[in-house]
Amino acid sequence: MQTLRRLIALILKEFLTIMKDPKSRFVVIVPPILQFLIFSYAATFDLENVRYAVFDECRSVLSRSFLAGIEGTGRFKLTGYLENVGQVKEIIDNEKARLMIHIGPRFEECLRSGRPAPIQVIADGRSPNVAMIAIGYLGTIVENFNNSLLEQGIAQGSGPGLALVERAWFNENLSSRWFMVSALGGVISTVVVMTLISLSVAREREFGTFDQLLVAPFSPVEILVGKSMPGIVFGMLDALIFSGGAVLWFHIPFRGTISALMVALLCFIITLVGIGLLVSSLSTTMQQGLLGAFLFLMPAITLSGLATPVENMPMWLQQANMFNPVRHIITALRRIFLEGADLVTVWPQIWPLLIMACITLPLATWLFRHRSV
């Protein structure tokens, strides 16, 4: 009971310190709002290479010729051929391919008889910029293919030729705002938590109150828990407020479960707390703490997949990026909002966060004890 009272007193002290400090209040309130609005209204993307799968029921000379035209552009990367329609959902849901191209069994027959030969393209709407640009490339390929049919005399000038039938999953209108805003709660909470936590211990050292904290009746674990709680609370509040804003203000669909959202965000923020405490324990001044937070934030957000697809990165960077917690929360949030994922579905994004938290929190505790001696 005595330990609980001491811990509550320390947590209240940390909250009061943040709320009384104008700089801390500014960090908690102003930057998150500005970032939310700026990122929501302005987003640009680049496209290098798109994974696609093929379900070719015709397997004719003309269908292979059309597919060769896709592969020859250098814009697409073939991930494999499907054997049945049932594989389409799996390959799109698990992001093994951004596009699925379906060629019907009467493809060549329709072309040679002058009837329209539709090709269905199913795009992953969770990355709308990639889907739109890729479909645009496919439209150009279809036009070139129809022209080549005319030159070869296979089709007549008045014939319908090849027609592209487009369909997007998870984001039917291919709205880029859905893609960006659904992930902003995780990104903005990253900035808030890392800034607050990275300054927590460093602030005590710079203000000369660190020794007083050490002689107080608190264990190192209690001190770190007390300093962690404001970051966890403010991080969760920011993430939940902006998730609500995404739904109510920007009309982003929320198709998943509240439990999946809460658990994913909580595991993510606890992981950030561990990283922030590592930075703060290694820093002797607030300037060093801010620099450490900045060194983490820039690559973590840039490589997270917020704006550009992770698969466009070199393979070694993709593998190193598995240790980036921001990447996992962005994937989880998009799956929860757009795909309708539940807790089981986002577990592949949650367990890496738990592993990182189990590493960073004990290491931060050890560093705090080591540098406190």
C-alpha positions as CSV (number, residue, x, y, z in Angstrom):
1,M,0.0,0.0,0.0
2,Q,2.8,2.3,0.9
3,T,4.5,1.6,-2.5
4,L,1.2,2.4,-4.3
5,R,0.9,5.7,-2.5
6,R,4.5,6.6,-3.4
7,L,3.9,5.6,-7.0
8,I,0.7,7.7,-7.3
9,A,2.5,10.7,-5.8
10,L,5.3,10.4,-8.3
11,I,2.8,10.0,-11.2
12,L,0.9,13.1,-10.1
13,K,4.2,15.0,-9.8
14,E,5.1,14.1,-13.4
15,F,1.7,15.2,-14.7
16,L,2.0,18.5,-12.8
17,T,5.5,19.1,-14.1
18,I,4.4,18.6,-17.7
19,M,1.3,20.8,-17.3
20,K,3.2,23.6,-15.5
21,D,6.0,23.7,-18.0
22,P,5.0,25.8,-21.1
23,K,7.3,23.9,-23.4
24,S,5.9,20.5,-22.3
25,R,2.3,21.8,-22.8
26,F,3.2,23.0,-26.2
27,V,4.6,19.6,-27.2
28,V,1.5,17.8,-26.0
29,I,-1.1,20.2,-27.6
30,V,0.2,22.2,-30.6
31,P,2.4,19.9,-32.7
32,P,0.0,17.0,-32.7
33,I,-2.9,19.2,-34.0
34,L,-0.7,20.8,-36.7
35,Q,0.7,17.5,-37.8
36,F,-2.7,15.9,-38.0
37,L,-4.1,18.7,-40.2
38,I,-1.1,19.0,-42.4
39,F,-0.6,15.3,-43.0
40,S,-4.3,14.8,-43.6
41,Y,-4.6,17.5,-46.3
42,A,-1.3,17.0,-48.0
43,A,0.1,13.6,-49.1
44,T,2.3,12.6,-52.0
45,F,3.4,9.2,-53.1
46,D,5.9,7.6,-55.4
47,L,5.6,4.3,-57.2
48,E,8.5,2.1,-58.3
49,N,7.5,-1.5,-58.5
50,V,4.1,-3.3,-58.0
51,R,3.6,-6.9,-57.0
52,Y,0.9,-8.6,-59.0
53,A,-0.5,-12.1,-59.4
54,V,-2.2,-13.7,-62.4
55,F,-5.1,-16.0,-62.7
56,D,-5.0,-16.9,-66.4
57,E,-7.8,-19.3,-67.3
58,C,-7.2,-19.0,-71.1
59,R,-3.5,-19.8,-71.2
60,S,-3.4,-18.9,-74.9
61,V,-0.9,-17.2,-77.1
62,L,-2.7,-13.9,-76.9
63,S,-3.1,-14.0,-73.1
64,R,0.7,-14.8,-72.7
65,S,1.4,-12.0,-75.1
66,F,-0.6,-9.6,-73.0
67,L,1.1,-10.7,-69.8
68,A,4.5,-10.4,-71.4
69,G,3.6,-6.8,-72.2
70,I,3.0,-6.2,-68.5
71,E,6.2,-7.8,-67.4
72,G,8.2,-6.0,-70.0
73,T,7.4,-2.5,-68.6
74,G,9.6,-3.0,-65.6
75,R,6.9,-1.4,-63.4
76,F,5.5,-4.7,-62.1
77,K,6.8,-7.7,-60.3
78,L,5.1,-11.0,-60.8
79,T,4.6,-12.9,-57.6
80,G,3.0,-16.0,-59.1
81,Y,0.1,-17.6,-61.0
82,L,-3.1,-18.6,-59.2
83,E,-4.8,-21.9,-59.7
84,N,-8.3,-21.0,-58.6
85,V,-10.5,-18.1,-57.6
86,G,-10.3,-18.9,-53.9
87,Q,-6.6,-17.8,-53.8
88,V,-7.5,-14.3,-54.8
89,K,-8.8,-13.3,-51.3
90,E,-5.8,-14.8,-49.6
91,I,-3.2,-13.1,-51.8
92,I,-4.8,-9.6,-51.5
93,D,-5.7,-9.8,-47.8
94,N,-2.1,-10.9,-46.9
95,E,-0.6,-8.2,-49.1
96,K,1.3,-10.7,-51.2
97,A,0.2,-8.8,-54.3
98,R,-1.1,-5.3,-54.9
99,L,-2.9,-6.3,-58.0
100,M,-4.6,-9.5,-59.3
101,I,-5.1,-9.9,-63.0
102,H,-7.9,-12.3,-64.1
103,I,-8.0,-13.5,-67.7
104,G,-11.2,-15.4,-68.6
105,P,-11.2,-18.8,-70.4
106,R,-12.7,-17.3,-73.6
107,F,-10.2,-14.4,-73.8
108,E,-8.6,-15.3,-77.2
109,E,-11.9,-16.5,-78.7
110,C,-13.6,-13.2,-77.9
111,L,-10.7,-11.2,-79.4
112,R,-10.6,-13.1,-82.6
113,S,-14.4,-13.0,-83.1
114,G,-14.6,-9.2,-82.6
115,R,-16.4,-9.4,-79.2
116,P,-15.2,-7.5,-76.1
117,A,-12.6,-9.4,-74.1
118,P,-12.7,-8.1,-70.5
119,I,-9.8,-8.5,-68.1
120,Q,-10.6,-8.1,-64.5
121,V,-8.1,-6.2,-62.3
122,I,-8.5,-6.4,-58.5
123,A,-6.5,-3.8,-56.7
124,D,-5.6,-3.5,-53.0
125,G,-7.3,-0.2,-52.1
126,R,-5.4,0.1,-48.8
127,S,-2.6,1.7,-50.9
128,P,-4.7,3.8,-53.2
129,N,-1.9,5.8,-54.8
130,V,-0.1,2.5,-55.9
131,A,-3.4,1.1,-57.1
132,M,-4.4,4.2,-59.2
133,I,-1.0,4.6,-60.8
134,A,-0.7,0.8,-61.5
135,I,-4.2,0.7,-63.0
136,G,-3.2,3.7,-65.2
137,Y,-0.1,1.8,-66.4
138,L,-2.3,-1.2,-67.2
139,G,-4.6,1.1,-69.1
140,T,-1.7,2.1,-71.3
141,I,-0.6,-1.5,-71.8
142,V,-4.2,-2.4,-72.8
143,E,-4.2,0.4,-75.4
144,N,-0.9,-0.7,-76.8
145,F,-2.1,-4.3,-76.9
146,N,-5.2,-3.4,-78.8
147,N,-3.1,-1.4,-81.3
148,S,-0.9,-4.4,-81.8
149,L,-3.9,-6.6,-82.5
150,L,-5.0,-4.1,-85.2
151,E,-1.5,-4.1,-86.8
152,Q,-1.5,-7.9,-86.8
153,G,-5.0,-8.0,-88.3
154,I,-6.4,-10.1,-85.4
155,A,-9.0,-7.4,-84.5
156,Q,-10.9,-5.0,-86.7
157,G,-10.7,-1.2,-86.2
158,S,-14.4,-1.1,-85.1
159,G,-14.0,-4.1,-82.8
160,P,-14.3,-3.7,-79.1
161,G,-10.9,-5.4,-78.4
162,L,-9.5,-5.8,-74.9
163,A,-11.3,-4.0,-72.1
164,L,-10.1,-3.4,-68.5
165,V,-12.6,-4.0,-65.7
166,E,-11.3,-2.4,-62.5
167,R,-12.2,-3.2,-58.9
168,A,-10.6,-2.0,-55.7
169,W,-10.9,-3.8,-52.3
170,F,-11.0,-2.1,-48.9
171,N,-11.0,1.4,-50.5
172,E,-13.5,1.3,-53.3
173,N,-13.0,5.0,-54.3
174,L,-9.2,4.7,-54.0
175,S,-9.1,7.7,-51.7
176,S,-5.6,8.7,-50.6
177,R,-7.0,10.4,-47.5
178,W,-8.3,7.1,-46.2
179,F,-4.8,5.7,-46.6
180,M,-3.0,8.5,-44.8
181,V,-5.5,9.6,-42.1
182,S,-6.1,6.1,-40.8
183,A,-2.5,5.8,-39.8
184,L,-1.9,9.3,-38.4
185,G,-3.0,8.5,-34.9
186,G,0.0,6.1,-34.6
187,V,2.5,8.5,-36.2
188,I,1.5,11.6,-34.1
189,S,1.5,9.6,-30.9
190,T,5.0,8.5,-31.8
191,V,6.2,12.1,-31.8
192,V,4.4,13.0,-28.5
193,V,5.5,9.9,-26.6
194,M,9.1,10.0,-27.7
195,T,9.5,13.7,-27.0
196,L,8.0,13.5,-23.5
197,I,9.7,10.3,-22.4
198,S,13.1,11.2,-23.9
199,L,13.2,14.4,-21.8
200,S,11.9,12.8,-18.5
201,V,15.1,11.6,-16.9
202,A,17.3,14.1,-18.8
203,R,15.2,17.0,-17.4
204,E,15.9,15.8,-13.8
205,R,19.6,15.7,-14.5
206,E,19.7,19.2,-16.2
207,F,17.6,20.8,-13.5
208,G,19.7,19.3,-10.7
209,T,16.8,17.3,-9.2
210,F,18.1,13.9,-10.2
211,D,20.0,13.4,-6.9
212,Q,17.0,14.4,-4.9
213,L,14.9,11.8,-6.8
214,L,17.5,9.1,-6.1
215,V,17.5,9.7,-2.3
216,A,13.7,9.7,-2.2
217,P,12.0,6.5,-1.1
218,F,11.6,5.2,-4.7
219,S,13.1,2.3,-6.4
220,P,14.5,2.7,-9.9
221,V,11.5,0.7,-11.3
222,E,9.0,2.9,-9.5
223,I,10.7,6.0,-10.9
224,L,10.6,4.7,-14.4
225,V,7.0,3.7,-14.1
226,G,6.1,7.1,-12.8
227,K,7.9,8.8,-15.6
228,S,6.3,6.5,-18.1
229,M,2.7,7.0,-17.2
230,P,2.3,10.6,-18.6
231,G,3.7,9.5,-22.0
232,I,1.4,6.4,-22.1
233,V,-1.7,8.5,-21.1
234,F,-1.0,11.4,-23.5
235,G,0.0,9.1,-26.3
236,M,-3.1,7.0,-26.0
237,L,-5.3,10.1,-25.7
238,D,-3.8,11.6,-28.8
239,A,-4.0,8.4,-30.8
240,L,-7.6,7.8,-29.8
241,I,-8.7,11.4,-30.3
242,F,-7.2,11.5,-33.8
243,S,-8.6,8.1,-34.6
244,G,-12.0,9.5,-33.7
245,G,-11.3,12.6,-35.7
246,A,-10.4,10.4,-38.7
247,V,-13.9,8.8,-38.5
248,L,-16.0,11.8,-37.5
249,W,-14.2,14.7,-39.3
250,F,-12.6,13.0,-42.3
251,H,-15.2,10.2,-42.6
252,I,-12.7,7.4,-42.7
253,P,-14.5,4.1,-42.3
254,F,-13.8,2.2,-39.2
255,R,-14.5,-1.5,-40.0
256,G,-12.4,-3.3,-37.3
257,T,-12.9,-3.7,-33.6
258,I,-12.3,-1.3,-30.7
259,S,-10.4,-4.0,-28.8
260,A,-7.9,-4.5,-31.7
261,L,-7.4,-0.7,-31.9
262,M,-6.9,-0.3,-28.1
263,V,-4.5,-3.3,-27.7
264,A,-2.4,-2.4,-30.8
265,L,-2.0,1.2,-29.7
266,L,-1.2,0.3,-26.1
267,C,1.4,-2.2,-27.1
268,F,2.9,0.3,-29.5
269,I,3.1,3.1,-27.0
270,I,4.6,0.9,-24.3
271,T,7.3,0.0,-26.8
272,L,7.9,3.7,-27.5
273,V,8.2,4.3,-23.8
274,G,10.9,1.7,-23.6
275,I,12.8,3.3,-26.4
276,G,12.3,6.8,-25.0
277,L,13.5,5.7,-21.6
278,L,16.6,4.3,-23.2
279,V,17.3,7.6,-24.9
280,S,16.6,9.5,-21.7
281,S,18.7,7.3,-19.5
282,L,21.7,7.8,-21.9
283,S,21.2,11.6,-22.0
284,T,22.6,14.1,-19.4
285,T,20.8,17.2,-20.8
286,M,17.5,17.9,-22.4
287,Q,19.2,18.9,-25.6
288,Q,20.7,15.4,-25.8
289,G,17.4,13.9,-25.1
290,L,15.7,15.8,-27.9
291,L,18.5,14.9,-30.3
292,G,18.2,11.2,-29.4
293,A,14.4,11.4,-30.0
294,F,15.0,13.2,-33.3
295,L,17.5,10.5,-34.4
296,F,14.9,7.9,-33.8
297,L,11.8,9.7,-35.2
298,M,13.2,10.7,-38.6
299,P,14.1,7.2,-39.9
300,A,11.3,5.5,-38.0
301,I,8.6,7.6,-39.7
302,T,10.3,7.8,-43.0
303,L,10.8,4.0,-43.3
304,S,7.4,3.2,-41.7
305,G,5.4,3.0,-45.0
306,L,3.4,6.0,-44.1
307,A,3.9,7.6,-47.5
308,T,5.8,5.1,-49.6
309,P,5.4,1.3,-49.8
310,V,7.9,-0.6,-47.7
311,E,8.4,-3.1,-50.6
312,N,9.9,-0.4,-52.7
313,M,12.9,-0.3,-50.3
314,P,16.0,-2.5,-50.8
315,M,15.6,-6.0,-49.2
316,W,18.2,-5.4,-46.5
317,L,16.4,-2.2,-45.5
318,Q,13.1,-4.1,-45.4
319,Q,14.6,-6.7,-43.1
320,A,16.1,-4.0,-40.8
321,N,12.7,-2.2,-40.9
322,M,11.2,-5.2,-39.0
323,F,12.6,-3.6,-35.9
324,N,10.8,-0.3,-36.6
325,P,7.7,-0.2,-34.3
326,V,6.1,2.6,-36.3
327,R,5.9,0.3,-39.3
328,H,3.9,-2.3,-37.4
329,I,1.4,0.2,-35.9
330,I,0.8,1.8,-39.3
331,T,0.1,-1.6,-40.8
332,A,-2.2,-2.5,-37.9
333,L,-4.2,0.7,-38.0
334,R,-4.8,0.5,-41.7
335,R,-5.9,-3.1,-41.4
336,I,-8.2,-2.2,-38.5
337,F,-9.7,0.8,-40.2
338,L,-10.0,-0.3,-43.9
339,E,-9.8,-4.1,-43.8
340,G,-12.0,-4.6,-40.7
341,A,-9.3,-6.5,-38.8
342,D,-9.9,-7.9,-35.3
343,L,-7.4,-8.7,-32.6
344,V,-6.4,-12.0,-34.1
345,T,-5.9,-10.5,-37.5
346,V,-3.5,-7.8,-36.3
347,W,-1.6,-10.2,-34.0
348,P,1.3,-10.4,-36.6
349,Q,1.8,-6.7,-36.0
350,I,1.4,-6.9,-32.2
351,W,3.8,-9.6,-31.3
352,P,6.9,-7.8,-32.7
353,L,5.9,-4.8,-30.6
354,L,5.7,-6.9,-27.5
355,I,9.1,-8.4,-28.2
356,M,10.7,-5.0,-28.6
357,A,9.0,-3.8,-25.4
358,C,10.4,-6.8,-23.5
359,I,13.9,-5.9,-24.7
360,T,13.8,-2.1,-24.3
361,L,12.1,-1.7,-20.9
362,P,14.5,-4.0,-18.9
363,L,17.4,-2.5,-20.8
364,A,16.2,1.0,-19.9
365,T,15.8,-0.1,-16.2
366,W,19.4,-1.5,-16.2
367,L,20.8,1.7,-17.7
368,F,19.0,3.8,-15.2
369,R,20.4,1.9,-12.3
370,H,23.9,1.7,-13.9
371,R,24.0,5.5,-14.5
372,S,22.5,6.3,-11.2
373,V,25.4,4.8,-9.2
